[in-house]
Amino acid sequence: MDLPIVVINEAVGTEWQSGSGINHEPVFFGKVGDDIAYYGFDVARDHILREVRDRVFLLIYEPAGRLRFGLDVATAAVRAQRQDVATQSLAFPIRTLGRSEGRVLLRRDPPTPVPASPAKWDDFSWRHVNLTAAGYVDFNGSFTIPGQPDFWGPGKTAASVARSFWQKPLVAVLPLKRIF
């Protein structure tokens, strides 16, 4: 089991924003068996529970060594249909790293529509590709995103196409006020 990175974040406000606030890294961590991990932080419990309780978040980062490839679900209707099942056991939002808009992937609010043309490769989804009659991705055409590397151009390789399908790691953002 690759241990996920876990951080306690004291946010500036009551909403977590990537790259803001004070991060407390674990001072020790380990695992018990194959599926249980533990983390210890050098932060006073009273400080967390009494002084900053409403603006403290537990951040659980997906292990960076586990690369994932695929495309995002293309339509808001499909994401909404899958949303209730996906969030039943997660009462907290899952956010992607590196997305400028800080889009929440799983939450109870209706999902935002996927743009017709992505602004960057991280926003690339099934909506943006053409499929062959057999249901495979049609690589005969060229797909470009202005201002981004040309992964699907005439010089495309298996590596460049894989990069276009690469999914950024996720971070689970859990408000500690829901726990304590």
C-alpha positions as CSV (number, residue, x, y, z in Angstrom):
1,M,0.0,0.0,0.0
2,D,1.4,3.4,-1.0
3,L,0.6,5.7,1.9
4,P,-1.3,8.8,0.8
5,I,0.1,12.2,1.9
6,V,-2.1,13.6,4.7
7,V,-1.9,17.2,5.9
8,I,-3.8,19.3,8.4
9,N,-4.5,22.8,6.8
10,E,-5.5,25.9,8.8
11,A,-7.3,27.8,6.1
12,V,-7.4,31.6,5.8
13,G,-11.3,31.6,5.7
14,T,-13.9,28.9,6.3
15,E,-13.5,27.5,2.7
16,W,-10.4,25.5,1.7
17,Q,-8.3,27.1,-1.1
18,S,-5.4,25.2,-2.7
19,G,-2.1,26.8,-1.8
20,S,-3.4,29.0,1.0
21,G,-3.3,28.8,4.8
22,I,-0.8,27.0,7.1
23,N,-0.1,23.3,6.4
24,H,0.9,21.0,9.2
25,E,2.9,18.0,7.9
26,P,2.8,14.7,9.9
27,V,5.8,14.3,12.3
28,F,5.3,10.5,12.2
29,F,3.3,8.0,10.2
30,G,3.1,4.4,9.4
31,K,0.8,1.5,8.5
32,V,-0.8,-1.5,10.2
33,G,-1.3,-4.3,7.9
34,D,-2.1,-3.7,4.3
35,D,-5.0,-1.2,4.5
36,I,-4.7,0.9,7.7
37,A,-2.5,4.0,7.9
38,Y,-1.9,6.4,10.9
39,Y,-0.4,9.9,11.1
40,G,0.7,12.1,14.0
41,F,0.9,15.9,13.9
42,D,2.7,18.4,16.2
43,V,-0.4,20.6,16.7
44,A,-2.1,21.1,20.0
45,R,-5.5,19.6,20.1
46,D,-7.0,22.6,22.0
47,H,-5.7,24.9,19.3
48,I,-7.5,22.9,16.6
49,L,-10.7,22.4,18.5
50,R,-11.1,25.8,20.2
51,E,-9.2,28.4,18.2
52,V,-9.4,27.5,14.6
53,R,-12.0,24.7,14.5
54,D,-14.2,26.2,11.7
55,R,-11.3,26.7,9.3
56,V,-9.3,23.5,9.7
57,F,-9.3,20.8,7.0
58,L,-7.8,17.4,6.7
59,L,-6.2,17.0,3.3
60,I,-5.7,13.4,2.0
61,Y,-3.8,13.4,-1.3
62,E,-3.9,10.5,-3.7
63,P,-0.5,8.7,-3.8
64,A,1.5,10.4,-6.6
65,G,3.1,7.1,-7.7
66,R,-0.2,5.7,-8.9
67,L,-0.7,7.2,-12.4
68,R,-4.2,7.2,-13.8
69,F,-5.3,7.6,-17.4
70,G,-8.7,8.2,-18.8
71,L,-11.1,11.0,-19.7
72,D,-13.5,12.8,-17.5
73,V,-17.2,12.0,-17.8
74,A,-18.5,14.2,-20.6
75,T,-21.9,15.6,-19.7
76,A,-23.4,17.2,-16.6
77,A,-26.4,14.8,-17.0
78,V,-24.3,11.7,-16.7
79,R,-22.2,13.2,-13.8
80,A,-25.5,14.1,-12.0
81,Q,-26.8,10.6,-12.6
82,R,-23.7,9.0,-11.0
83,Q,-23.3,11.7,-8.4
84,D,-25.7,10.3,-5.7
85,V,-24.1,6.9,-5.7
86,A,-20.6,8.3,-5.7
87,T,-21.2,10.6,-2.8
88,Q,-23.1,8.4,-0.5
89,S,-20.0,7.4,1.5
90,L,-18.2,10.7,1.0
91,A,-19.8,13.6,2.9
92,F,-16.9,15.9,1.8
93,P,-15.8,17.2,-1.5
94,I,-13.1,15.7,-3.7
95,R,-11.0,18.4,-5.5
96,T,-8.5,18.0,-8.3
97,L,-5.0,19.5,-8.0
98,G,-3.8,22.0,-10.5
99,R,-7.1,23.0,-11.9
100,S,-7.3,26.8,-11.9
101,E,-11.0,26.9,-11.2
102,G,-10.7,24.6,-8.2
103,R,-13.6,22.5,-9.5
104,V,-15.1,20.1,-7.1
105,L,-15.6,16.6,-8.7
106,L,-18.0,15.1,-6.2
107,R,-20.5,17.0,-4.2
108,R,-24.2,17.3,-3.6
109,D,-24.7,20.4,-5.7
110,P,-25.6,20.0,-9.4
111,P,-22.4,19.7,-11.5
112,T,-21.3,22.5,-13.7
113,P,-21.5,21.8,-17.5
114,V,-18.4,20.7,-19.4
115,P,-17.2,23.5,-21.7
116,A,-17.5,22.7,-25.5
117,S,-13.7,23.3,-25.9
118,P,-11.3,22.7,-23.1
119,A,-8.9,25.5,-22.0
120,K,-6.2,23.0,-21.1
121,W,-5.5,19.3,-21.3
122,D,-6.6,18.8,-17.7
123,D,-10.1,19.7,-18.7
124,F,-10.2,17.2,-21.6
125,S,-13.2,14.9,-21.5
126,W,-15.2,12.3,-23.5
127,R,-17.2,15.2,-24.9
128,H,-14.1,16.4,-26.9
129,V,-13.3,13.2,-28.8
130,N,-14.8,11.5,-31.8
131,L,-15.4,7.8,-31.7
132,T,-15.1,5.2,-34.5
133,A,-18.1,3.0,-35.4
134,A,-16.6,0.3,-33.1
135,G,-16.6,2.8,-30.1
136,Y,-12.8,3.5,-30.0
137,V,-11.3,6.9,-29.9
138,D,-10.8,8.2,-33.5
139,F,-7.2,9.4,-33.7
140,N,-7.4,10.1,-37.5
141,G,-8.3,13.7,-36.8
142,S,-6.2,16.2,-35.0
143,F,-7.2,17.8,-31.7
144,T,-5.5,20.9,-30.4
145,I,-5.9,23.3,-27.5
146,P,-4.7,26.8,-28.2
147,G,-1.7,27.7,-26.0
148,Q,-1.2,24.0,-24.9
149,P,1.3,21.3,-26.2
150,D,0.1,19.6,-29.4
151,F,-0.4,16.0,-28.0
152,W,-2.6,14.9,-30.9
153,G,-0.9,16.7,-33.8
154,P,0.9,15.0,-36.7
155,G,3.9,14.1,-34.5
156,K,1.7,12.3,-31.9
157,T,3.1,9.3,-30.1
158,A,1.7,6.8,-27.6
159,A,3.3,8.9,-24.9
160,S,1.8,12.2,-26.0
161,V,-1.7,10.6,-26.3
162,A,-1.2,9.0,-22.8
163,R,-0.3,12.5,-21.5
164,S,-3.5,13.9,-22.9
165,F,-5.5,11.2,-21.0
166,W,-3.4,11.6,-17.8
167,Q,-5.6,12.5,-14.8
168,K,-4.2,14.7,-12.1
169,P,-4.1,13.3,-8.6
170,L,-7.1,14.0,-6.3
171,V,-7.2,15.5,-2.8
172,A,-10.0,14.7,-0.4
173,V,-10.8,17.9,1.6
174,L,-12.5,17.0,4.9
175,P,-13.5,19.8,7.2
176,L,-12.5,18.8,10.8
177,K,-15.6,20.4,12.2
178,R,-17.6,17.5,10.8
179,I,-15.5,15.1,12.9
180,F,-15.3,16.9,16.2
